[in-house]
Amino acid sequence: MSMIKVGLISDTHGLLRDEVKEALKDSGLIIHAGDIGKIEVLEMLKNIAPVYAVQGNCDKGE
């Protein structure tokens, strides 16, 4: 059975720091647990690994 690294992140509020991208770089899957801030954050995360996300109380729209 193969295992993957799952990256978990939340509360980015529209900002994705370089050190966070570095920490997630070996992830096979990323979960964003809300308060994304800007859709661009999810697009940047998708360049690293597949992303699943939920809206937080600060998120509006899609």
DRENKEVEX-489650 format. One record per residue: x, y, z of N, C-alpha, C, O in turn. Coordinates in nm, 4 decimals. Each point is the difference from the previous one (the first is absolute). Example, Ala and Ser with C-alpha at 12.3 -4.5 7.8 and 13.67 -1.06 7.14 Angstrom:
REM DRENKEVEX-489650
<rec n_xx="1.3190" n_yy="-0.5690" n_zz="0.7800" ca_xx="-0.0890" ca_yy="0.1190" ca_zz="0.0000" c_xx="0.0900" c_yy="0.1200" c_zz="0.0000" o_xx="0.1036" o_yy="-0.0019" o_zz="0.0665"/>
<rec n_xx="-0.1386" n_yy="0.1069" n_zz="-0.1385" ca_xx="0.0820" ca_yy="0.1190" ca_zz="0.0060" c_xx="-0.0770" c_yy="0.1090" c_zz="0.0730" o_xx="0.0509" o_yy="0.1108" o_zz="0.0169"/>
This chain:
REM DRENKEVEX-489650
<rec n_xx="0.0844" n_yy="-0.1178" n_zz="0.0000" ca_xx="-0.0844" ca_yy="0.1178" ca_zz="0.0000" c_xx="0.0889" c_yy="0.1241" c_zz="0.0000" o_xx="0.0845" o_yy="0.0163" o_zz="0.0880"/>
<rec n_xx="-0.1035" n_yy="0.0698" n_zz="-0.1855" ca_xx="0.0816" ca_yy="0.1214" ca_zz="-0.0058" c_xx="-0.0644" c_yy="0.1113" c_zz="0.0823" o_xx="-0.1219" o_yy="0.0054" o_zz="0.0158"/>
<rec n_xx="0.2058" n_yy="0.0818" n_zz="0.0354" ca_xx="-0.0477" ca_yy="0.1110" ca_zz="0.0822" c_xx="0.0360" c_yy="0.1314" c_zz="-0.0681" o_xx="0.1001" o_yy="0.0095" o_zz="-0.0709"/>
<rec n_xx="-0.1835" n_yy="0.0914" n_zz="0.0938" ca_xx="0.0309" ca_yy="0.1328" ca_zz="-0.0509" c_xx="0.0009" c_yy="0.0983" c_zz="0.1160" o_xx="-0.0644" o_yy="-0.0212" o_zz="0.1027"/>
<rec n_xx="0.1375" n_yy="0.1269" n_zz="-0.1217" ca_xx="0.0016" ca_yy="0.1086" ca_zz="0.0977" c_xx="-0.1188" c_yy="0.0910" c_zz="-0.0295" o_xx="-0.0181" o_yy="0.0444" o_zz="-0.1134"/>
<rec n_xx="-0.0626" n_yy="-0.0167" n_zz="0.2153" ca_xx="-0.1138" ca_yy="0.0903" ca_zz="-0.0137" c_xx="0.0353" c_yy="0.1304" c_zz="0.0703" o_xx="0.0300" o_yy="0.0017" o_zz="0.1194"/>
<rec n_xx="-0.0339" n_yy="0.1077" n_zz="-0.1956" ca_xx="0.0247" ca_yy="0.1315" ca_zz="0.0580" c_xx="-0.1312" c_yy="0.0623" c_zz="0.0439" o_xx="-0.0982" o_yy="-0.0025" o_zz="-0.0742"/>
<rec n_xx="0.0961" n_yy="0.0584" n_zz="0.1943" ca_xx="-0.1193" ca_yy="0.0646" ca_zz="0.0538" c_xx="0.0331" c_yy="0.1453" c_zz="0.0294" o_xx="0.0986" o_yy="0.0302" o_zz="0.0672"/>
<rec n_xx="-0.1823" n_yy="0.0594" n_zz="-0.1184" ca_xx="0.0229" ca_yy="0.1429" ca_zz="0.0171" c_xx="-0.1346" c_yy="0.0684" c_zz="0.0206" o_xx="-0.1033" o_yy="-0.0500" o_zz="-0.0445"/>
<rec n_xx="0.1051" n_yy="0.1629" n_zz="0.1114" ca_xx="-0.1219" ca_yy="0.0799" ca_zz="0.0170" c_xx="0.0389" c_yy="0.1449" c_zz="0.0264" o_xx="0.1169" o_yy="0.0316" o_zz="0.0222"/>
<rec n_xx="-0.2156" n_yy="0.0543" n_zz="-0.0252" ca_xx="0.0159" ca_yy="0.1408" ca_zz="0.0383" c_xx="0.1112" c_yy="0.0719" c_zz="-0.0763" o_xx="0.0785" o_yy="0.0738" o_zz="0.0594"/>
<rec n_xx="-0.0718" n_yy="-0.0951" n_zz="-0.1900" ca_xx="0.0996" ca_yy="0.0713" ca_zz="-0.0801" c_xx="-0.0411" c_yy="0.1448" c_zz="-0.0256" o_xx="0.0856" o_yy="0.0859" o_zz="-0.0210"/>
<rec n_xx="-0.2150" n_yy="-0.0585" n_zz="0.0225" ca_xx="-0.0520" ca_yy="0.1366" ca_zz="-0.0171" c_xx="0.0633" c_yy="0.0710" c_zz="-0.1200" o_xx="0.0328" o_yy="0.1184" o_zz="0.0064"/>
<rec n_xx="-0.0164" n_yy="-0.1941" n_zz="-0.1166" ca_xx="0.0488" ca_yy="0.0581" ca_zz="-0.1245" c_xx="0.1505" c_yy="0.0035" c_zz="-0.0152" o_xx="0.0499" o_yy="0.0504" o_zz="-0.1006"/>
<rec n_xx="0.0240" n_yy="-0.1022" n_zz="0.1970" ca_xx="0.1460" ca_yy="0.0055" ca_zz="-0.0033" c_xx="0.0579" c_yy="-0.1408" c_zz="0.0142" o_xx="-0.0319" o_yy="-0.0718" o_zz="0.0948"/>
<rec n_xx="0.1163" n_yy="0.0337" n_zz="-0.1890" ca_xx="0.0669" ca_yy="-0.1297" ca_zz="0.0077" c_xx="0.1504" c_yy="0.0255" c_zz="0.0040" o_xx="0.0618" o_yy="0.0288" o_zz="-0.1025"/>
<rec n_xx="-0.0050" n_yy="-0.0395" n_zz="0.2193" ca_xx="0.1424" ca_yy="0.0301" ca_zz="0.0210" c_xx="0.0891" c_yy="-0.1071" c_zz="-0.0640" o_xx="-0.0386" o_yy="-0.1161" o_zz="-0.0134"/>
<rec n_xx="0.1592" n_yy="0.1592" n_zz="-0.0257" ca_xx="0.0954" ca_yy="-0.0917" ca_zz="-0.0620" c_xx="0.0341" c_yy="-0.1169" c_zz="0.0917" o_xx="0.0151" o_yy="-0.1128" o_zz="-0.0470"/>
<rec n_xx="-0.0027" n_yy="0.1381" n_zz="0.1773" ca_xx="0.0350" ca_yy="-0.1081" ca_zz="0.0919" c_xx="-0.1120" c_yy="-0.1039" c_zz="0.0103" o_xx="0.0263" o_yy="-0.1172" o_zz="0.0269"/>
<rec n_xx="-0.1493" n_yy="0.1594" n_zz="-0.0480" ca_xx="-0.1123" ca_yy="-0.0942" ca_zz="-0.0004" c_xx="0.0052" c_yy="-0.0855" c_zz="-0.1264" o_xx="-0.0188" o_yy="-0.1215" o_zz="0.0060"/>
<rec n_xx="0.0443" n_yy="0.1853" n_zz="-0.1203" ca_xx="0.0132" ca_yy="-0.0761" ca_zz="-0.1252" c_xx="0.1128" c_yy="-0.1022" c_zz="0.0115" o_xx="-0.0131" o_yy="-0.1127" o_zz="-0.0478"/>
<rec n_xx="0.1220" n_yy="0.1511" n_zz="0.1100" ca_xx="0.1129" ca_yy="-0.0911" ca_zz="0.0198" c_xx="-0.0404" c_yy="-0.1179" c_zz="0.0888" o_xx="0.0362" o_yy="-0.1142" o_zz="-0.0283"/>
<rec n_xx="-0.1104" n_yy="0.1412" n_zz="0.1344" ca_xx="-0.0428" ca_yy="-0.1061" ca_zz="0.0919" c_xx="-0.0965" c_yy="-0.0979" c_zz="-0.0664" o_xx="-0.0036" o_yy="-0.1177" o_zz="0.0360"/>
<rec n_xx="-0.0746" n_yy="0.1658" n_zz="-0.1330" ca_xx="-0.0999" ca_yy="-0.0841" ca_zz="-0.0665" c_xx="0.0517" c_yy="-0.0684" c_zz="-0.1265" o_xx="-0.0716" o_yy="-0.0805" o_zz="-0.0596"/>
<rec n_xx="0.1933" n_yy="0.1108" n_zz="0.0180" ca_xx="0.0490" ca_yy="-0.0419" ca_zz="-0.1322" c_xx="-0.0008" c_yy="-0.1503" c_zz="-0.0244" o_xx="-0.0119" o_yy="-0.0424" o_zz="-0.1149"/>
<rec n_xx="0.0241" n_yy="-0.0388" n_zz="0.2181" ca_xx="0.0012" ca_yy="-0.1455" ca_zz="-0.0179" c_xx="-0.1362" c_yy="-0.0638" c_zz="0.0240" o_xx="-0.0107" o_yy="-0.1224" o_zz="0.0070"/>
<rec n_xx="-0.0924" n_yy="0.2034" n_zz="0.0057" ca_xx="-0.1347" ca_yy="-0.0517" ca_zz="0.0261" c_xx="-0.0585" c_yy="-0.0656" c_zz="-0.1247" o_xx="0.0200" o_yy="0.0472" o_zz="-0.1119"/>
<rec n_xx="-0.0913" n_yy="-0.1549" n_zz="0.1331" ca_xx="-0.0731" ca_yy="-0.0644" ca_zz="-0.1080" c_xx="-0.1433" c_yy="0.0494" c_zz="-0.0078" o_xx="-0.0702" o_yy="-0.0253" o_zz="-0.0980"/>
<rec n_xx="0.0270" n_yy="0.0961" n_zz="0.2020" ca_xx="-0.1350" ca_yy="0.0540" ca_zz="0.0110" c_xx="0.0055" c_yy="0.1147" c_zz="0.0998" o_xx="0.0698" o_yy="-0.0083" o_zz="0.1011"/>
<rec n_xx="-0.1437" n_yy="0.1158" n_zz="-0.1295" ca_xx="-0.0073" ca_yy="0.1137" ca_zz="0.0919" c_xx="-0.1455" c_yy="0.0253" c_zz="0.0352" o_xx="-0.0868" o_yy="0.0020" o_zz="-0.0872"/>
<rec n_xx="0.0612" n_yy="0.0173" n_zz="0.2155" ca_xx="-0.1329" ca_yy="0.0368" ca_zz="0.0488" c_xx="0.0090" c_yy="0.1408" c_zz="0.0568" o_xx="0.0814" o_yy="0.0270" o_zz="0.0884"/>
<rec n_xx="-0.1653" n_yy="0.0629" n_zz="-0.1394" ca_xx="-0.0086" ca_yy="0.1354" ca_zz="0.0553" c_xx="-0.1280" c_yy="0.0052" c_zz="0.0822" o_xx="-0.1095" o_yy="-0.0194" o_zz="-0.0529"/>
<rec n_xx="0.1238" n_yy="0.0456" n_zz="0.1826" ca_xx="-0.1120" ca_yy="-0.0098" ca_zz="0.0932" c_xx="-0.0721" c_yy="0.1328" c_zz="0.0245" o_xx="-0.0626" o_yy="0.0181" o_zz="0.1045"/>
<rec n_xx="0.0709" n_yy="0.0737" n_zz="-0.1991" ca_xx="-0.0830" ca_yy="0.1197" ca_zz="0.0081" c_xx="0.0748" c_yy="0.1298" c_zz="0.0224" o_xx="0.1185" o_yy="0.0013" o_zz="0.0332"/>
<rec n_xx="-0.1920" n_yy="0.1090" n_zz="-0.0525" ca_xx="0.0547" ca_yy="0.1358" ca_zz="0.0012" c_xx="0.1136" c_yy="0.0130" c_zz="-0.1019" o_xx="0.1120" o_yy="0.0398" o_zz="0.0321"/>
<rec n_xx="-0.1461" n_yy="-0.0749" n_zz="-0.1556" ca_xx="0.0933" ca_yy="0.0016" ca_zz="-0.1123" c_xx="0.0365" c_yy="0.1432" c_zz="-0.0367" o_xx="0.1178" o_yy="0.0318" o_zz="-0.0163"/>
<rec n_xx="-0.2163" n_yy="0.0530" n_zz="0.0034" ca_xx="0.0232" ca_yy="0.1416" ca_zz="-0.0286" c_xx="-0.0072" c_yy="0.0346" c_zz="-0.1471" o_xx="-0.0789" o_yy="0.0860" o_zz="-0.0392"/>
<rec n_xx="0.1597" n_yy="-0.1514" n_zz="-0.0432" ca_xx="0.0021" ca_yy="0.0259" ca_zz="-0.1446" c_xx="0.0119" c_yy="-0.1326" c_zz="-0.0733" o_xx="0.0714" o_yy="-0.0903" o_zz="0.0437"/>
<rec n_xx="-0.1416" n_yy="0.0794" n_zz="-0.1550" ca_xx="0.0036" ca_yy="-0.1226" ca_zz="-0.0800" c_xx="0.1420" c_yy="-0.0302" c_zz="-0.0496" o_xx="0.0338" o_yy="-0.1154" o_zz="-0.0261"/>
<rec n_xx="0.0478" n_yy="0.2188" n_zz="0.0135" ca_xx="0.1384" ca_yy="-0.0184" ca_zz="-0.0459" c_xx="0.0794" c_yy="-0.0903" c_zz="0.0940" o_xx="0.0921" o_yy="-0.0693" o_zz="-0.0434"/>
<rec n_xx="-0.1266" n_yy="0.0698" n_zz="0.1699" ca_xx="0.0677" ca_yy="-0.0887" ca_zz="0.0956" c_xx="-0.0219" c_yy="-0.1457" c_zz="-0.0398" o_xx="0.0937" o_yy="-0.0798" o_zz="0.0008"/>
<rec n_xx="-0.2168" n_yy="0.0457" n_zz="-0.0354" ca_xx="-0.0283" ca_yy="-0.1378" ca_zz="-0.0421" c_xx="0.0707" c_yy="-0.0338" c_zz="-0.1302" o_xx="0.0474" o_yy="-0.1122" o_zz="-0.0177"/>
<rec n_xx="-0.0399" n_yy="0.2085" n_zz="-0.0736" ca_xx="0.0702" ca_yy="-0.0234" ca_zz="-0.1268" c_xx="0.1482" c_yy="-0.0285" c_zz="0.0253" o_xx="0.0574" o_yy="-0.0890" o_zz="-0.0627"/>
<rec n_xx="0.0046" n_yy="0.1637" n_zz="0.1536" ca_xx="0.1408" ca_yy="-0.0241" ca_zz="0.0331" c_xx="0.0181" c_yy="-0.1372" c_zz="0.0645" o_xx="0.0961" o_yy="-0.0709" o_zz="-0.0295"/>
<rec n_xx="-0.1884" n_yy="0.0344" n_zz="0.1169" ca_xx="0.0086" ca_yy="-0.1308" ca_zz="0.0648" c_xx="-0.0174" c_yy="-0.1128" c_zz="-0.1008" o_xx="0.0637" o_yy="-0.1046" o_zz="0.0122"/>
<rec n_xx="-0.1502" n_yy="0.1252" n_zz="-0.1124" ca_xx="-0.0226" ca_yy="-0.1021" ca_zz="-0.1033" c_xx="0.1250" c_yy="-0.0261" c_zz="-0.0825" o_xx="0.0124" o_yy="-0.1061" o_zz="-0.0612"/>
<rec n_xx="0.0806" n_yy="0.2014" n_zz="0.0586" ca_xx="0.1276" ca_yy="-0.0215" ca_zz="-0.0688" c_xx="0.0896" c_yy="-0.0964" c_zz="0.0770" o_xx="0.0966" o_yy="-0.0529" o_zz="-0.0549"/>
<rec n_xx="-0.1283" n_yy="0.0306" n_zz="0.1813" ca_xx="0.0780" ca_yy="-0.0906" ca_zz="0.0843" c_xx="-0.0616" c_yy="-0.1395" c_zz="0.0007" o_xx="0.0698" o_yy="-0.0995" o_zz="-0.0193"/>
<rec n_xx="-0.2018" n_yy="0.0928" n_zz="0.0418" ca_xx="-0.0704" ca_yy="-0.1290" ca_zz="0.0123" c_xx="-0.1497" c_yy="0.0247" c_zz="-0.0164" o_xx="-0.0446" o_yy="0.1145" o_zz="0.0064"/>
<rec n_xx="-0.0335" n_yy="-0.2207" n_zz="-0.0277" ca_xx="-0.1458" ca_yy="0.0166" ca_zz="-0.0021" c_xx="-0.0480" c_yy="0.0614" c_zz="0.1319" o_xx="0.0551" o_yy="-0.0276" o_zz="0.1065"/>
<rec n_xx="-0.1588" n_yy="0.1114" n_zz="-0.1158" ca_xx="-0.0481" ca_yy="0.0747" ca_zz="0.1166" c_xx="-0.1482" c_yy="-0.0261" c_zz="0.0238" o_xx="-0.0803" o_yy="0.0007" o_zz="-0.0933"/>
<rec n_xx="0.0458" n_yy="-0.0233" n_zz="0.2183" ca_xx="-0.1384" ca_yy="0.0002" ca_zz="0.0465" c_xx="-0.0106" c_yy="0.1145" c_zz="0.0986" o_xx="0.0887" o_yy="0.0195" o_zz="0.0831"/>
<rec n_xx="-0.1977" n_yy="0.0568" n_zz="-0.0919" ca_xx="-0.0143" ca_yy="0.1162" ca_zz="0.0873" c_xx="-0.1441" c_yy="0.0172" c_zz="0.0442" o_xx="-0.0935" o_yy="-0.0393" o_zz="-0.0697"/>
<rec n_xx="0.0778" n_yy="0.0982" n_zz="0.1860" ca_xx="-0.1310" ca_yy="0.0393" ca_zz="0.0505" c_xx="0.0043" c_yy="0.1495" c_zz="0.0287" o_xx="0.1064" o_yy="0.0567" o_zz="0.0249"/>
<rec n_xx="-0.2239" n_yy="0.0064" n_zz="-0.0289" ca_xx="-0.0066" ca_yy="0.1421" ca_zz="0.0306" c_xx="0.0046" c_yy="0.0211" c_zz="0.1504" o_xx="-0.0542" o_yy="-0.0786" o_zz="0.0777"/>
<rec n_xx="0.1202" n_yy="0.1863" n_zz="-0.0392" ca_xx="-0.0004" ca_yy="0.0413" ca_zz="0.1396" c_xx="-0.0981" c_yy="0.1137" c_zz="0.0197" o_xx="-0.0651" o_yy="0.0434" o_zz="-0.0951"/>
<rec n_xx="0.0542" n_yy="0.0048" n_zz="0.2164" ca_xx="-0.0961" ca_yy="0.1065" ca_zz="0.0286" c_xx="0.0363" c_yy="0.1323" c_zz="-0.0673" o_xx="-0.0860" o_yy="0.0871" o_zz="-0.0129"/>
<rec n_xx="0.2103" n_yy="-0.0700" n_zz="-0.0301" ca_xx="0.0418" ca_yy="0.1229" ca_zz="-0.0688" c_xx="-0.0100" c_yy="-0.0107" c_zz="-0.1518" o_xx="0.0154" o_yy="0.1004" o_zz="-0.0695"/>
<rec n_xx="-0.0411" n_yy="-0.2203" n_zz="0.0167" ca_xx="-0.0043" ca_yy="-0.0210" ca_zz="-0.1448" c_xx="-0.1378" c_yy="0.0306" c_zz="-0.0562" o_xx="-0.1023" o_yy="-0.0319" o_zz="0.0605"/>
<rec n_xx="0.1018" n_yy="0.0946" n_zz="-0.1782" ca_xx="-0.1240" ca_yy="0.0326" ca_zz="-0.0704" c_xx="0.0068" c_yy="-0.0578" c_zz="-0.1411" o_xx="0.1092" o_yy="-0.0148" o_zz="-0.0549"/>
<rec n_xx="-0.2218" n_yy="-0.0173" n_zz="-0.0035" ca_xx="-0.0036" ca_yy="-0.0467" ca_zz="-0.1390" c_xx="0.0383" c_yy="-0.1453" c_zz="-0.0138" o_xx="-0.0275" o_yy="-0.0816" o_zz="0.0879"/>
<rec n_xx="0.0926" n_yy="0.0492" n_zz="-0.2018" ca_xx="0.0323" ca_yy="-0.1394" ca_zz="-0.0329" c_xx="0.1090" c_yy="-0.0551" c_zz="0.0868" o_xx="0.0385" o_yy="-0.1160" o_zz="-0.0153"/>
